[in-house]
Structures are given as structure tokens and as C-alpha cells.
Amino acid sequence: MTDVFGAEKLTGLVKYEKPVIVDGNQKYIDVYIRHDNVTMIVEQKSLGKDLTEKLHQSGDIMLFN
């Protein structure tokens, strides 16, 4: 992650369970990292879930694995 973000330490940059509003409902991004002009969103899946399934979340952005 240090190579991707160019930050020596990610301490303070990582937010867990960041609240977002999707279609008027409050949802949560599992891990949200923002540094300068780079943003990374991590969504974890439960065991046994289809990882190729498209998900509608994170503020009207279609996410893929």
C-alpha cells in the first residue's frame, strides 16, 4: 500500500466502516483510504459469496472484484 499511495505510513489515512448514503439509505464502506488524489475502497465479502457478482453500492458506483 505504501508503494500505491506514496505515503510512508497509512496511519490516520485508513477509515473503517465509513458511512455513505446510497439510494437514501445509510451503508458502510468496509475500508476507505484517501491520500492526495488517490482513493481506495475495500469491500469484503462473506464466505461462499459469488465474487464475480456486480454490486450496487458505494454511492452509485458499480464495483467489480
Rosetta blueprint (number, residue, H / E / L):
1 M L
2 T H
3 D H
4 V H
5 F H
6 G L
7 A L
8 E L
9 K L
10 L L
11 T L
12 G L
13 L L
14 V E
15 K E
16 Y E
17 E E
18 K E
19 P E
20 V E
21 I E
22 V E
23 D L
24 G L
25 N E
26 Q E
27 K E
28 Y E
29 I E
30 D E
31 V E
32 Y E
33 I E
34 R E
35 H E
36 D L
37 N L
38 V E
39 T E
40 M E
41 I E
42 V E
43 E L
44 Q L
45 K L
46 S L
47 L L
48 G L
49 K L
50 D L
51 L L
52 T L
53 E L
54 K L
55 L E
56 H E
57 Q E
58 S L
59 G L
60 D L
61 I E
62 M E
63 L E
64 F L
65 N L
